[in-house]
């Protein structure tokens, strides 16, 4: 579902944003291929309406690259650890670059062995995890992607931040269309949405954040922690999911965890050592594999025939993408200022 945008936003064609993002990244030393991959991934996320993980994150990446906590040209290392498993060392590279590489390894393993499980160490913010799960599903496979972050969410029963928003994505091939994709944080909203709200002056939704005393707040500047998914009464569910993702992405891959991870928007010279985890399955290794994508399309049609307005996971993003490809990606006032500042600093023509 598209996130709210400032009424004074201006539209920008997605191709122009991609070109700008690529040029900015190349200006700070990123390889041309990697720069194009990151820019496309960010703008694709905007097209889905997930502006919290779109081009608004590029200034953050540029900040960290210029301060040395993200390497523009990392030496990414892939180590096979078994017939279906591998470990990827990101060497403090851009998380989107590292994660695309790890996901491709998982896809290759799944084609050979039926399943691929790949852990990532020493990386950084990897953007929307739905990018990677969908890539696998577009190739007829089942993709799963997980990542963690610094302490943003309070555990159920507490109010001091301890875990990240720790998102989960699962995508499945669908006959005749784009994959069905569940892409969700284990908190009601991502922390980047809080940062966007601080920049643009938006209020937060009710019951998603608490202040430093544990009181609910809609003031983005007062927000000290997000509640886990499920809220005050049922937050044990979101908290449990977040902890599971933390274990898969942190300790399993030899990474830091929870409060040990450096903050995303502070201590910009400190590498964050973030992990991720990718699982890819080949449905053809299972009894329903040959008919799986067609059956999923039948399920989608059956759900669409139900009373009300029932959609498959990922369908709202696809509808928003069609709309934004026609009208452009909305760029909010605060983000416009950041983009112009980076354009001047890097001597890259502004897309606005």
Wavefront OBJ file of the C-alpha trace (Angstrom):
o trace
v 0.000 0.000 0.000
v 1.371 3.404 -0.969
v 2.528 5.531 1.927
v 1.198 9.090 2.453
v 3.136 11.852 0.692
v 3.407 15.586 1.245
v 0.769 17.627 -0.642
v 3.547 19.794 -2.126
v 5.306 16.812 -3.686
v 6.294 17.075 -7.335
v 6.342 14.108 -9.742
v 9.554 12.936 -11.348
v 9.831 10.340 -14.143
v 11.337 7.104 -12.811
v 13.947 6.865 -15.571
v 15.225 10.315 -14.656
v 15.520 9.311 -10.994
v 17.415 6.148 -11.922
v 19.856 8.114 -14.051
v 20.410 10.617 -11.238
v 20.948 7.918 -8.623
v 23.391 6.062 -10.864
v 25.369 9.237 -11.579
v 25.569 10.179 -7.889
v 26.832 6.749 -6.900
v 29.425 6.719 -9.674
v 30.543 10.185 -8.546
v 31.472 8.739 -5.125
v 33.357 5.819 -6.676
v 30.769 3.047 -7.072
v 31.238 0.759 -10.078
v 28.884 1.564 -12.978
v 27.098 -1.799 -12.853
v 26.613 -1.648 -9.092
v 25.475 1.983 -9.255
v 22.840 1.100 -11.849
v 21.634 -1.847 -9.751
v 21.230 0.255 -6.611
v 19.491 3.098 -8.436
v 17.067 0.737 -10.188
v 16.308 -1.069 -6.941
v 15.559 2.146 -5.055
v 13.318 3.581 -7.766
v 11.536 0.251 -8.226
v 10.682 0.433 -4.537
v 9.282 3.942 -5.076
v 7.182 2.638 -7.941
v 5.611 0.127 -5.574
v 4.664 3.051 -3.325
v 7.169 2.115 -0.610
v 8.817 5.534 -0.392
v 10.416 4.709 2.963
v 12.884 2.459 1.091
v 13.081 4.328 -2.217
v 15.298 7.066 -3.612
v 15.001 8.898 -0.274
v 17.580 6.464 1.077
v 20.232 7.408 -1.483
v 21.448 10.487 0.452
v 22.035 8.203 3.426
v 24.103 5.804 1.314
v 26.087 8.708 -0.121
v 26.709 10.052 3.384
v 28.113 6.732 4.552
v 30.218 6.147 1.438
v 31.834 9.584 1.725
v 32.515 8.943 5.425
v 34.008 5.505 4.819
v 31.504 3.272 6.650
v 30.236 1.830 3.347
v 32.837 0.806 0.771
v 32.178 1.965 -2.775
v 34.020 -1.030 -4.235
v 33.949 -3.912 -1.743
v 35.647 -7.257 -2.248
v 32.552 -9.441 -1.897
v 33.477 -13.063 -1.146
v 31.234 -16.105 -1.721
v 32.145 -19.263 0.197
v 30.240 -22.492 -0.575
v 29.557 -24.366 2.669
v 27.605 -27.382 1.377
v 25.539 -28.669 -1.562
v 22.766 -26.157 -0.828
v 24.397 -23.518 1.351
v 26.839 -20.630 1.100
v 28.132 -17.671 3.062
v 28.642 -14.229 1.521
v 31.017 -11.687 3.077
v 29.863 -8.227 2.010
v 33.088 -6.425 2.982
v 31.038 -3.431 4.176
v 29.601 -2.858 0.710
v 26.271 -1.358 -0.284
v 23.664 -3.740 1.085
v 21.652 -3.762 -2.134
v 24.703 -4.849 -4.128
v 25.677 -7.520 -1.603
v 22.132 -8.848 -1.303
v 21.544 -9.132 -5.041
v 24.781 -11.122 -5.239
v 23.776 -13.420 -2.362
v 20.284 -13.917 -3.754
v 21.714 -14.946 -7.146
v 23.864 -17.528 -5.353
v 20.755 -18.884 -3.581
v 18.913 -19.074 -6.922
v 21.786 -21.008 -8.509
v 21.923 -23.428 -5.570
v 18.160 -23.996 -5.754
v 18.384 -24.852 -9.454
v 21.108 -27.404 -8.722
v 19.987 -28.844 -5.401
v 16.325 -27.857 -5.064
v 17.028 -25.439 -2.243
v 19.538 -22.678 -1.654
v 20.195 -21.033 1.698
v 22.694 -18.186 1.787
v 23.762 -16.075 4.738
v 25.269 -12.590 4.485
v 27.821 -11.059 6.832
v 29.370 -7.583 7.120
v 26.906 -5.749 4.877
v 24.744 -2.617 5.200
v 21.126 -1.538 4.637
v 19.767 -3.701 1.811
v 16.609 -1.785 0.905
v 13.267 -3.529 0.457
v 13.639 -7.292 0.878
v 10.784 -7.823 -1.578
v 13.262 -6.993 -4.338
v 15.088 -10.257 -3.808
v 12.167 -12.589 -3.166
v 10.430 -11.316 -6.323
v 13.576 -11.849 -8.403
v 13.541 -15.543 -7.495
v 9.809 -15.905 -8.116
v 10.077 -14.312 -11.566
v 12.309 -17.262 -12.466
v 9.695 -19.812 -11.379
v 11.194 -20.336 -7.913
v 9.981 -19.524 -4.401
v 12.011 -16.737 -2.809
v 12.395 -15.780 0.842
v 14.458 -12.869 2.149
v 15.160 -11.550 5.631
v 17.281 -8.810 7.157
v 17.760 -7.051 10.491
v 18.829 -3.618 11.688
v 19.812 -1.626 14.738
v 17.544 -1.237 17.778
v 14.340 0.458 16.662
v 11.507 -1.708 18.005
v 10.625 -2.342 21.626
v 10.089 -5.982 22.608
v 6.581 -6.929 23.676
v 6.131 -5.999 27.309
v 8.785 -3.270 27.188
v 9.234 0.182 25.701
v 12.990 0.519 25.210
v 14.139 -0.283 21.644
v 16.027 -3.558 21.316
v 15.403 -5.173 17.887
v 15.083 -3.810 14.367
v 12.008 -3.773 12.165
v 13.433 -7.076 10.827
v 11.414 -7.495 7.609
v 10.322 -10.697 5.901
v 9.566 -11.214 2.205
v 8.204 -14.335 0.534
v 7.342 -14.467 -3.166
v 5.706 -17.158 -5.289
v 5.437 -17.550 -9.077
v 1.976 -16.810 -10.493
v 0.953 -17.955 -13.951
v 0.466 -15.106 -16.403
v 1.482 -12.318 -14.035
v 3.866 -10.862 -11.531
v 4.691 -12.925 -8.413
v 2.527 -12.963 -5.332
v 4.719 -11.294 -2.713
v 4.335 -10.812 1.014
v 6.788 -8.071 2.033
v 6.342 -6.916 5.613
v 8.169 -5.539 8.591
v 7.688 -7.098 12.006
v 6.598 -3.647 13.192
v 3.482 -1.812 11.954
v 5.617 0.617 9.918
v 9.323 0.757 8.996
v 11.599 3.181 10.852
v 12.445 4.887 7.571
v 8.828 6.031 7.464
v 9.459 7.760 10.799
v 12.521 9.442 9.312
v 10.517 10.571 6.274
v 7.815 11.913 8.610
v 10.416 13.908 10.555
v 11.786 15.376 7.336
v 8.387 16.263 5.845
v 6.365 17.049 8.991
v 3.909 14.134 8.739
v 2.222 12.720 11.849
v 2.621 9.009 12.491
v -0.355 6.637 12.503
v -1.959 5.888 15.859
v -0.585 3.108 18.052
v 2.620 2.370 16.113
v 5.218 4.234 18.181
v 6.011 5.185 21.778
v 8.058 7.992 23.283
v 10.952 7.579 25.704
v 8.547 7.012 28.623
v 6.574 4.318 26.792
v 3.562 6.549 26.094
v 1.949 6.272 22.635
v 2.837 9.126 20.271
v 2.053 10.260 16.745
v 4.869 12.844 16.834
v 7.684 11.500 14.679
v 10.242 13.615 16.546
v 9.099 12.221 19.898
v 9.054 8.596 18.707
v 11.710 6.616 20.584
v 10.650 3.106 19.568
v 8.191 1.300 17.357
v 5.787 -1.195 18.799
v 5.989 -4.759 17.470
v 3.374 -5.869 14.963
v 0.190 -6.729 16.860
v 0.244 -3.674 19.102
v -0.177 -3.449 22.827
v -2.231 -6.632 23.229
v -0.930 -8.937 20.510
v 2.606 -7.627 20.056
v 4.086 -10.934 21.194
v 3.515 -12.142 17.622
v 5.493 -9.392 15.903
v 8.153 -9.533 18.614
v 8.542 -13.301 18.143
v 8.894 -12.912 14.374
v 11.460 -10.130 14.829
v 13.525 -12.294 17.155
v 13.488 -15.201 14.685
v 14.699 -12.907 11.884
v 17.378 -11.525 14.215
v 18.718 -15.030 14.851
v 18.794 -15.890 11.139
v 20.504 -12.665 10.090
v 22.679 -11.900 13.105
v 24.174 -14.746 15.180
v 23.757 -17.426 12.478
v 26.053 -15.426 10.174
v 28.484 -14.220 12.822
v 27.063 -10.690 12.749
v 26.212 -8.277 15.511
v 22.649 -8.320 16.859
v 20.093 -5.873 18.240
v 21.670 -3.184 20.441
v 25.177 -4.129 19.244
v 24.488 -2.817 15.719
v 25.483 0.763 14.965
v 22.585 3.201 14.378
v 21.600 3.822 10.767
v 21.453 7.604 10.927
v 24.151 8.320 13.503
v 27.822 7.385 13.955
v 28.165 7.598 10.187
v 31.857 6.645 10.220
v 31.101 3.349 11.991
v 30.435 0.297 9.750
v 27.183 -1.429 10.674
v 28.043 -5.120 10.026
v 24.469 -6.010 9.051
v 23.397 -9.470 7.914
v 20.721 -10.938 5.680
v 19.436 -14.401 4.873
v 18.040 -15.793 1.621
v 16.222 -19.060 0.985
v 15.159 -20.157 -2.497
v 13.114 -23.286 -3.273
v 12.527 -25.004 -6.599
v 8.816 -25.925 -6.596
v 9.471 -28.611 -9.212
v 11.095 -30.735 -6.483
v 7.666 -31.126 -4.828
v 4.475 -32.928 -5.824
v 2.542 -29.790 -6.744
v 5.417 -28.097 -8.549
v 4.317 -28.508 -12.182
v 0.901 -26.963 -11.448
v 2.007 -24.598 -8.689
v 1.975 -21.277 -10.576
v -1.328 -22.138 -12.279
v -2.886 -23.149 -8.966
v -1.773 -19.876 -7.430
v -3.541 -18.007 -10.236
v -6.702 -20.062 -9.535
v -6.478 -19.142 -5.849
v -6.079 -15.466 -6.775
v -9.150 -15.568 -9.010
v -11.162 -17.350 -6.324
v -10.188 -14.758 -3.731
v -11.028 -11.915 -6.111
v -14.547 -13.372 -6.450
v -15.132 -13.160 -2.698
v -17.388 -10.421 -1.293
v -15.566 -7.146 -0.667
v -12.266 -6.148 -2.229
v -9.879 -9.034 -1.669
v -6.401 -8.745 -3.191
v -3.378 -10.993 -3.233
v -0.282 -9.836 -1.333
v 1.717 -7.580 -3.634
v -1.234 -6.591 -5.848
v -1.580 -3.090 -4.318
v 2.102 -2.443 -5.108
v 1.611 -3.551 -8.710
v -1.390 -1.224 -9.086
v 0.619 1.658 -7.639
v 3.485 0.889 -10.004
v 1.193 1.181 -13.010
v -0.056 4.532 -11.725
v 3.373 5.946 -10.906
v 4.877 4.869 -14.213
v 2.222 7.060 -15.805
v 2.327 10.080 -13.473
v 5.829 9.923 -11.973
v 7.327 9.297 -8.545
v 6.337 11.940 -5.955
v 9.326 13.808 -4.502
v 8.556 15.535 -1.211
v 9.903 19.020 -0.354
v 12.505 17.917 2.176
v 13.805 15.232 -0.143
v 13.994 17.740 -3.006
v 16.289 19.890 -0.863
v 18.536 16.906 -0.103
v 18.662 15.904 -3.758
v 19.576 19.398 -4.901
v 22.292 19.617 -2.244
v 23.857 16.343 -3.398
v 23.551 17.364 -7.044
v 25.523 20.531 -6.317
v 28.078 18.735 -4.167
v 28.722 15.972 -6.715
v 28.228 18.183 -9.788
v 25.493 15.891 -11.070
v 22.532 17.488 -12.897
v 19.386 17.435 -10.754
v 16.496 15.307 -12.042
v 13.993 17.875 -10.755
l 1 2 3 4 5 6 7 8 9 10 11 12 13 14 15 16 17 18 19 20 21 22 23 24 25 26 27 28 29 30 31 32 33 34 35 36 37 38 39 40 41 42 43 44 45 46 47 48 49 50 51 52 53 54 55 56 57 58 59 60 61 62 63 64 65 66 67 68 69 70 71 72 73 74 75 76 77 78 79 80 81 82 83 84 85 86 87 88 89 90 91 92 93 94 95 96 97 98 99 100 101 102 103 104 105 106 107 108 109 110 111 112 113 114 115 116 117 118 119 120 121 122 123 124 125 126 127 128 129 130 131 132 133 134 135 136 137 138 139 140 141 142 143 144 145 146 147 148 149 150 151 152 153 154 155 156 157 158 159 160 161 162 163 164 165 166 167 168 169 170 171 172 173 174 175 176 177 178 179 180 181 182 183 184 185 186 187 188 189 190 191 192 193 194 195 196 197 198 199 200 201 202 203 204 205 206 207 208 209 210 211 212 213 214 215 216 217 218 219 220 221 222 223 224 225 226 227 228 229 230 231 232 233 234 235 236 237 238 239 240 241 242 243 244 245 246 247 248 249 250 251 252 253 254 255 256 257 258 259 260 261 262 263 264 265 266 267 268 269 270 271 272 273 274 275 276 277 278 279 280 281 282 283 284 285 286 287 288 289 290 291 292 293 294 295 296 297 298 299 300 301 302 303 304 305 306 307 308 309 310 311 312 313 314 315 316 317 318 319 320 321 322 323 324 325 326 327 328 329 330 331 332 333 334 335 336 337 338 339 340 341 342 343 344 345 346 347 348 349 350 351 352
